[in-house]
Amino acid sequence: MSKNKLGFWSIVLLGINSIIGTGIFGLPNKAYAMVGVSSIWVILFDMMLAVSIALCFAEASGRFKNNGGPYLYAKEAFGNFFGFEVGLMKWFMSIIAWASFAAFFAQRIGILVPALNNQAGKIIIIVFTLGSLGIVNLLGVKSSKVVNNVITIGKLIPLILFISVGIFFINGGNFDPSISNIEVSSGGFVEASVLLFFAFTGFESIAIAAEDMENPDKNLPKAIAMVMLIVSVVYIAILAICIGVLGPKLATSNAPVADTAEIFLGPIGKSIILGGTLVSIAGINIAASFVTPRVAVALSETGVLPDIFAKNNKYGAPYVSIIVTIVLSGLLALSGQFQTLAALSVIVRFIQYIPTCISVMIFRKRMPNQKLNFKVPFGNFIPMFATLVSVWLLVKVGIGTPSKIVFGLGGLVVVAPFYLLMKNNMIAKDKEKSCS
């Protein structure tokens, strides 16, 4: 195996790092406040949806060895224009996401270090975070792999400790729906489903850097399935322990996982979890720093962006994409405008999920004899289930917060004219590919 490429377990750790951020540390209380003990059923429902979508990504990823992920699948299934829309929006939203991660990291450091809890301090932390991770990425995949692996293991250790000890302190009586005194409505269940579902998102980024992985057509499908299995077990266990230990107090807890840990591990346990939260924020910054520039590389390789974005330095790192991504993320993080633009993220997630699930069925019909290392079982049932439920949640999000739909559709409209500028370049790249 090449030392300059990600092996199977490095891909798994990258996937875990891309998904487990800060959400699971803060969502159990919000979900419990909405639907009480039924939040267990909500997370099981979300797990089924997330795993179904991830399985579709796993099958689709096994058909290609190129960078691109959801952009590549949309382009191959629906044509250049749709691929252009998905790809460009994916890159913009990845930049916005990294900007928000960097700004949130600066905020949390400021709480721990009061001297940095001011505008100048936040600027210093944001610049240092983006700059240092940029340098790590410019040194090549090997450096990024080591840092990602270490930080992912570091964020998992507090969670494993929490689960392995907390399971012995669960009070079964806390799972009695009557003690929460919360009336569960269909609207509340949907709202909680949307809230918890986004704690599972991030797996779609794994396939974007396929060319930096060892045997991606074989390793990616297995890695995606393994990532979702690990994340699902961790999430369900954390929520169950929080409910079983805190009971109705969970609804009013500001730091549910840390407060739960304090009960059975004392103040030291709470500090470990709070430290784990900080490591998780750092970890998701690292994952974003690796994946986001490679979205630009994938777009450049297929003509959506100019060729220069795919240029590598002597370490094999796409230095132009890395530098441009850092500059744009930094400007956005320092401006504070990412919070307004982040409303697009809900729509963009589904713009990736729905076409990928549909593309699985299209590829099966179009390429029936292609040999695959992984195929989603039960025929088209799982891709259809994932598609229909994703559309249903998207509609519910739109009804609940119409501004997100307006922002999302507006983003698609804004990037559409740029397709006319890059259309010929995309056609030329396709001809290049077919001739090679």
C-alpha positions in Angstrom: 0.0 0.0 0.0 1.3 3.5 -0.9 2.3 5.5 2.2 1.1 8.6 0.3 -2.5 7.3 0.0 -5.3 6.6 2.5 -5.7 3.0 3.4 -9.0 1.4 4.5 -8.8 2.4 8.1 -7.5 5.9 7.3 -10.6 6.3 5.1 -12.8 5.0 8.0 -11.2 7.5 10.4 -11.7 10.3 7.9 -15.3 9.4 7.6 -15.8 9.3 11.4 -14.0 12.6 11.7 -16.3 14.2 9.0 -19.4 13.1 10.8 -18.8 13.3 14.6 -18.4 17.0 15.3 -20.2 18.9 18.0 -23.7 17.9 17.2 -23.9 14.7 19.3 -22.5 16.6 22.3 -25.4 19.1 22.3 -28.4 17.5 20.5 -29.7 14.9 23.0 -31.2 17.7 25.2 -33.0 19.4 22.3 -34.4 16.1 20.9 -35.6 15.1 24.4 -37.3 18.4 24.9 -39.2 17.9 21.7 -40.3 14.3 22.0 -39.1 12.9 25.3 -38.2 9.3 25.4 -39.4 8.9 21.8 -36.1 10.6 20.8 -34.7 7.0 20.8 -37.2 6.1 18.0 -36.2 9.3 16.2 -32.5 8.5 16.2 -33.3 4.9 15.0 -35.4 6.4 12.2 -32.6 8.8 11.2 -30.1 6.0 11.4 -32.1 3.9 8.9 -32.3 6.9 6.6 -28.7 7.8 6.9 -27.5 4.2 6.4 -29.8 3.9 3.4 -28.3 7.0 1.8 -24.8 5.9 2.7 -25.3 2.5 1.1 -26.3 4.3 -2.1 -23.1 6.3 -1.9 -21.2 3.1 -1.2 -22.5 1.5 -4.4 -22.1 4.6 -6.5 -18.5 5.1 -5.2 -17.6 1.5 -6.3 -18.3 2.4 -10.0 -15.6 5.2 -10.1 -12.0 5.7 -9.2 -12.1 9.5 -9.7 -12.5 12.4 -7.3 -15.9 13.9 -7.1 -18.3 12.0 -4.9 -21.9 13.3 -5.3 -20.9 15.7 -8.0 -19.5 12.9 -10.2 -22.5 10.7 -9.7 -24.9 13.6 -10.6 -22.9 14.4 -13.7 -22.7 10.9 -15.0 -26.4 10.2 -14.3 -28.0 13.4 -15.3 -25.6 15.3 -17.5 -23.1 18.2 -17.3 -25.5 21.0 -16.3 -26.9 19.1 -13.3 -23.4 18.0 -12.3 -22.2 21.6 -12.6 -24.9 22.8 -10.3 -24.3 20.1 -7.7 -20.6 20.4 -7.8 -20.3 24.2 -7.6 -22.8 24.4 -4.8 -21.0 21.6 -3.0 -17.7 23.5 -3.1 -19.3 26.8 -1.9 -21.1 25.1 0.9 -18.0 23.2 2.0 -16.2 26.5 2.2 -19.0 28.0 4.3 -19.0 24.9 6.5 -15.3 25.2 7.1 -15.6 28.9 7.9 -18.3 28.1 10.5 -16.2 25.3 12.0 -13.2 27.6 12.3 -15.2 30.4 13.8 -16.9 28.1 16.3 -13.5 26.7 17.3 -12.3 30.2 17.9 -15.4 30.9 20.1 -14.8 27.8 22.2 -11.1 28.6 22.7 -12.2 32.1 23.8 -14.4 30.6 26.5 -11.5 28.5 27.8 -8.9 31.3 27.5 -10.6 34.6 28.5 -7.6 36.6 27.2 -8.6 35.5 23.7 -12.3 36.0 24.1 -12.4 39.2 22.0 -12.4 40.1 18.4 -8.6 40.3 18.1 -8.3 36.9 19.8 -10.9 35.3 17.5 -9.1 36.7 14.4 -5.8 35.2 15.7 -7.3 31.8 16.3 -9.1 31.7 13.0 -6.0 32.7 11.0 -3.9 30.2 13.0 -6.4 27.4 12.5 -6.8 27.8 8.8 -3.1 28.6 8.2 -1.7 25.7 10.1 -4.1 23.2 8.6 -3.3 24.6 5.2 0.4 24.0 5.8 -0.3 20.4 6.8 -2.3 19.8 3.6 0.4 21.5 1.5 2.8 18.9 2.8 0.8 16.1 1.2 -1.6 13.3 1.9 0.8 11.6 4.3 0.9 14.5 6.7 -2.9 15.0 6.5 -3.4 11.3 7.1 -1.3 11.2 10.3 -3.0 14.3 11.8 -6.5 13.1 10.9 -5.9 9.6 12.3 -4.5 11.0 15.6 -7.3 13.6 16.1 -10.1 11.1 15.3 -8.8 8.6 17.8 -8.5 11.4 20.3 -12.1 12.4 19.9 -13.3 8.8 20.1 -11.5 8.0 23.4 -13.8 10.3 25.6 -16.9 8.9 23.9 -15.8 5.3 24.3 -15.1 6.0 28.0 -18.5 7.6 28.4 -20.3 4.7 26.8 -18.3 1.9 28.5 -18.9 3.3 32.0 -22.2 5.1 31.5 -24.0 1.9 30.4 -23.8 0.6 34.0 -25.6 3.7 35.5 -28.7 3.6 33.3 -32.0 3.7 35.2 -34.5 1.8 33.2 -37.4 3.8 34.8 -36.2 6.9 32.9 -37.4 5.3 29.7 -41.1 5.4 30.9 -42.7 7.9 28.5 -45.0 9.2 31.2 -42.2 10.7 33.4 -41.1 13.1 30.7 -44.5 14.8 30.6 -44.0 15.7 27.0 -46.8 15.3 24.4 -45.4 13.8 21.2 -47.0 15.2 18.1 -46.3 14.2 14.5 -44.9 17.7 13.9 -42.5 17.3 16.9 -41.3 13.9 15.6 -40.5 15.4 12.2 -38.8 18.4 13.7 -36.7 16.2 16.0 -35.9 13.9 13.0 -34.6 16.8 11.0 -32.6 18.0 14.0 -30.9 14.7 14.7 -30.5 13.6 11.1 -27.9 16.3 10.5 -25.7 14.8 13.2 -25.3 11.8 10.8 -24.3 14.0 7.8 -20.8 14.2 6.4 -20.3 10.7 5.0 -21.0 12.2 1.5 -17.6 13.9 1.7 -15.6 10.7 2.0 -15.7 9.8 -1.8 -14.6 13.3 -2.9 -10.9 12.5 -2.5 -11.1 9.0 -4.1 -7.9 9.5 -6.0 -6.0 10.0 -2.8 -7.1 6.6 -1.5 -5.7 3.1 -2.0 -8.0 1.0 -4.3 -11.0 3.4 -3.9 -13.4 1.1 -5.9 -12.8 -1.6 -3.3 -12.1 0.3 -0.1 -14.6 3.2 -0.3 -17.8 1.1 -0.3 -16.6 -1.0 2.7 -15.3 2.1 4.5 -18.6 4.0 4.1 -20.6 1.0 5.5 -18.1 0.6 8.4 -18.3 4.4 9.2 -22.1 4.4 9.4 -22.1 1.3 11.6 -19.7 2.8 14.1 -21.3 6.2 14.1 -24.8 4.8 14.5 -23.8 2.6 17.5 -22.0 5.5 19.2 -25.0 7.9 18.7 -27.6 5.5 19.9 -25.5 4.6 22.9 -24.9 8.2 23.9 -28.5 9.2 23.6 -29.7 6.1 25.6 -27.2 6.8 28.4 -28.1 10.5 28.6 -31.8 9.5 28.9 -31.1 6.6 31.3 -29.0 8.7 33.6 -30.5 12.2 33.5 -34.1 11.3 32.8 -36.4 14.4 32.6 -33.5 16.7 33.6 -32.0 16.0 30.1 -34.5 18.5 28.6 -33.0 21.4 30.5 -29.3 20.5 30.4 -27.1 22.9 28.5 -24.3 20.3 28.1 -26.1 17.0 28.2 -23.2 14.6 27.6 -20.9 16.5 30.0 -23.6 16.7 32.7 -24.3 13.0 32.3 -20.6 12.2 32.6 -20.3 14.3 35.8 -22.9 12.1 37.5 -20.9 8.8 37.1 -17.4 10.1 36.5 -17.4 13.2 38.7 -15.9 16.6 37.7 -13.0 15.0 36.0 -15.4 13.1 33.8 -17.2 16.3 32.9 -13.8 17.9 32.0 -12.9 15.0 29.8 -16.1 15.3 27.8 -15.7 19.1 27.5 -12.2 18.5 26.3 -13.5 15.9 23.9 -15.9 18.5 22.5 -13.0 20.8 21.8 -11.1 17.9 20.1 -14.2 17.1 18.0 -14.4 20.7 16.8 -10.7 20.6 15.9 -11.2 17.2 14.2 -14.0 18.4 12.0 -11.8 21.4 11.0 -9.1 18.9 10.0 -11.5 16.8 7.9 -12.9 20.0 6.2 -9.3 21.2 5.5 -8.6 17.9 3.6 -11.9 17.4 1.8 -12.9 21.0 0.8 -9.9 21.7 -1.5 -10.4 18.3 -3.2 -13.9 19.3 -4.2 -12.3 22.0 -6.2 -9.8 19.5 -7.7 -12.7 17.2 -8.8 -14.4 20.1 -10.4 -11.3 21.2 -12.2 -10.6 17.7 -13.5 -14.0 17.7 -15.2 -13.9 21.3 -16.5 -16.2 23.0 -14.0 -13.3 25.0 -12.7 -10.1 26.1 -14.5 -7.3 23.5 -14.9 -5.1 25.4 -12.4 -7.2 24.2 -9.5 -5.9 20.6 -10.2 -2.2 21.6 -10.1 -0.1 19.7 -7.6 3.1 20.8 -5.7 6.1 18.5 -5.2 4.3 16.8 -2.4 1.4 15.8 -4.6 -0.9 18.3 -2.9 -3.3 20.5 -4.9 -1.7 23.7 -3.7 -3.9 26.2 -5.7 -7.1 24.6 -4.5 -5.8 24.5 -0.9 -4.7 28.2 -1.0 -7.9 29.5 -2.7 -10.1 27.5 -0.3 -8.2 28.8 2.8 -8.5 32.4 1.6 -12.2 32.2 0.9 -13.0 30.3 4.1 -10.9 32.8 6.1 -12.6 35.8 4.6 -16.0 34.3 5.3 -15.1 33.3 8.9 -13.7 36.7 9.7 -16.7 38.5 8.1 -19.3 36.5 10.2 -21.6 36.3 7.2 -21.3 32.5 7.1 -24.2 32.2 9.6 -26.6 33.8 7.1 -25.3 31.7 4.2 -25.4 28.5 6.3 -29.1 28.3 5.7 -28.2 26.9 2.3 -26.6 23.9 3.9 -29.9 22.1 4.5 -30.9 22.3 0.9 -27.4 21.5 -0.5 -27.3 18.3 1.6 -30.4 17.0 -0.1 -29.2 18.3 -3.5 -26.4 15.7 -3.1 -28.4 12.9 -1.4 -31.4 12.7 -3.7 -29.6 12.6 -7.0 -27.1 10.1 -5.7 -29.9 7.7 -4.6 -31.6 8.1 -7.9 -28.3 7.6 -9.8 -27.8 4.2 -8.2 -31.0 3.0 -10.0 -29.9 4.7 -13.3 -26.4 3.2 -13.2 -27.9 -0.3 -12.6 -30.1 0.1 -15.7 -27.3 1.7 -17.8 -24.4 -0.5 -16.7 -26.0 -3.8 -15.7 -22.9 -5.9 -16.3 -20.4 -3.7 -14.5 -18.6 -5.7 -11.8 -19.1 -4.2 -8.3 -17.4 -4.9 -5.0 -20.6 -3.8 -3.2 -24.2 -3.6 -4.3 -27.1 -2.3 -2.1 -29.3 -5.3 -1.3 -33.0 -5.8 -1.8 -33.1 -4.4 -5.4 -34.2 -0.8 -5.7 -36.1 -0.8 -2.4 -33.4 1.0 -0.4 -32.6 3.7 -3.0 -36.3 4.3 -3.4 -36.8 4.5 0.4 -33.9 6.9 0.8 -35.1 9.1 -2.1 -38.7 9.4 -1.0 -37.9 10.0 2.7 -35.3 12.6 1.7 -37.8 14.4 -0.4 -40.3 14.2 2.4 -37.9 15.8 4.9 -36.9 18.4 2.4 -40.5 19.4 2.0 -41.0 19.5 5.8 -37.9 21.7 6.2 -39.3 24.0 3.5 -42.7 24.3 5.2 -41.1 24.9 8.5 -38.5 27.5 7.4 -39.4 28.7 3.8 -36.3 31.0 3.9 -34.0 27.9 3.6 -35.8 26.9 0.4 -35.6 30.4 -1.0 -31.9 30.6 -0.2 -31.2 27.1 -1.6 -33.0 27.7 -4.9 -31.6 31.1 -5.1 -28.1 29.6 -4.8 -28.8 27.3 -7.7 -30.1 30.2 -9.8 -27.0 32.3 -9.1 -24.5 29.7 -10.2 -26.5 28.6 -13.3 -25.2 31.4 -15.6 -21.6 30.3 -14.9 -22.3 27.0 -16.7 -22.4 28.9 -20.0 -18.8 30.0 -19.3 -17.5 26.5 -18.5 -19.7 24.4 -20.7 -17.2 24.1 -23.6 -14.4 23.3 -21.1 -16.6 20.5 -19.6 -17.3 19.1 -23.1 -13.6 19.2 -23.9 -12.7 17.3 -20.7 -15.3 14.6 -21.5 -13.8 14.2 -25.0 -10.3 14.0 -23.4 -11.6 11.3 -21.0 -13.3 9.2 -23.8 -10.1 9.3 -26.0 -7.8 8.3 -23.2 
